[in-house]
Amino acid sequence: MSELSPHPAVRAVQLHAANWNARDRAAWLALFDDDVTFEDPVGKAPKLGRTAAESSWDNSFTEGRVWTLHPQRIIPGGASEAAVHMRNCGNLHGDQVELESIELYRVNELGLIVSVRAFFEQPTQFALNPYFTP
């Protein structure tokens, strides 16, 4: 990973992708505030709290499914937000798939992620885990 940004939201996104790709669940979960709100995808009822973070991880790494995250561009906003063009690469039972998303992150004064909003078109060529469908 390249050098971490001094901007707290950009740094949180960088660590989010690095810990996810390293499959370090504990380090990844440590990035989130206990009251985090996940809108993943936007349009589905928000998922709240520590359970939402744990469920996001657990529903992404199910039998035969592995995802890696590749931030293409991270744009800071103000002191505590970042917009991200993310390339999500999946291995779904041996099939290689990609999903492009725009994701919005907000962190608190401690640099912990308090909000994630993920915008993406639902794929038609493969099925996502129902946790990530509207």
C-alpha positions in Angstrom: 0.0 0.0 0.0 1.2 3.5 -0.7 1.8 6.0 2.1 -1.2 6.7 4.3 -2.9 10.0 3.8 -3.0 12.6 6.6 -6.7 13.2 5.8 -8.6 11.1 8.3 -11.4 9.9 5.9 -8.9 9.1 3.1 -6.7 7.2 5.6 -9.8 5.3 6.8 -10.6 4.2 3.2 -7.0 3.2 2.6 -7.0 1.1 5.7 -10.4 -0.3 4.9 -9.2 -1.7 1.6 -5.8 -2.9 2.9 -7.3 -4.7 5.9 -10.1 -6.2 3.7 -7.7 -7.4 1.1 -5.4 -8.9 3.8 -8.5 -10.7 5.1 -7.8 -9.2 8.6 -11.3 -9.2 10.1 -10.2 -7.8 13.5 -8.2 -4.9 12.0 -11.0 -4.1 9.5 -13.7 -4.1 12.2 -11.5 -1.8 14.4 -11.9 0.9 11.8 -15.7 1.4 12.5 -17.4 3.3 15.3 -19.8 1.2 17.3 -22.7 3.3 15.9 -21.7 3.1 12.2 -24.4 3.2 9.6 -24.1 1.2 6.4 -26.2 1.9 3.3 -24.8 -0.9 1.2 -26.4 -0.6 -1.2 -28.1 2.9 -1.0 -31.8 2.2 -1.5 -31.9 -0.7 1.0 -32.7 0.0 4.6 -29.6 1.2 6.5 -27.8 -1.4 8.6 -26.7 -0.1 12.0 -23.9 -0.6 14.5 -21.2 -3.1 15.1 -23.5 -5.9 13.9 -23.8 -4.2 10.5 -20.0 -4.1 10.2 -19.7 -7.8 11.2 -22.5 -8.8 8.9 -21.0 -6.9 6.0 -17.7 -8.9 6.4 -19.4 -12.2 7.0 -21.8 -11.9 4.0 -18.9 -11.0 1.7 -16.7 -14.0 2.7 -19.1 -16.9 2.4 -18.3 -20.3 1.0 -17.0 -19.9 -2.5 -17.0 -16.1 -2.5 -14.1 -13.8 -2.0 -14.0 -10.0 -2.8 -11.0 -7.6 -3.0 -11.3 -3.9 -3.0 -9.4 -1.5 -5.2 -9.9 2.2 -4.7 -9.4 3.9 -8.1 -9.7 7.4 -6.8 -10.3 8.8 -3.3 -11.5 12.5 -3.1 -11.5 14.1 0.3 -14.3 16.4 1.3 -14.1 18.8 4.3 -12.3 17.5 7.3 -14.1 14.2 7.7 -15.5 12.8 4.4 -14.3 11.1 1.3 -15.9 10.0 -2.0 -14.4 6.8 -3.5 -14.5 5.2 -7.0 -14.1 1.6 -5.9 -13.5 -1.4 -8.1 -14.8 -4.5 -6.3 -13.2 -7.7 -7.7 -14.9 -11.0 -6.8 -14.2 -14.7 -7.2 -17.6 -16.3 -7.0 -17.2 -20.0 -7.1 -14.3 -19.7 -9.6 -15.9 -17.0 -11.7 -14.0 -13.7 -11.8 -16.4 -10.7 -11.6 -16.1 -6.9 -11.1 -18.5 -4.4 -9.7 -17.8 -0.6 -9.9 -19.2 1.5 -7.1 -19.1 5.1 -5.8 -18.8 5.1 -2.0 -19.1 7.9 0.5 -17.3 7.6 3.9 -17.6 9.9 6.9 -15.4 9.5 10.0 -15.6 11.0 13.5 -13.0 13.0 15.4 -11.2 9.7 16.3 -10.9 8.8 12.6 -13.4 5.9 13.0 -15.9 5.3 10.2 -19.4 6.4 11.2 -21.1 6.2 7.8 -20.7 4.2 4.6 -23.0 4.8 1.5 -22.3 2.5 -1.5 -23.9 3.3 -4.8 -23.8 0.6 -7.5 -25.9 -0.9 -10.2 -27.2 -4.3 -9.3 -25.4 -6.8 -11.6 -27.3 -8.9 -14.0 -24.6 -11.4 -15.0 -24.0 -12.7 -11.4 -25.9 -12.8 -8.1 -24.8 -10.9 -5.1 -25.3 -12.2 -1.6 -28.9 -11.1 -0.7 -27.4 -9.0 2.1 -26.3 -6.6 -0.6 -29.4 -6.4 -2.8 -32.3 -4.0 -2.4 
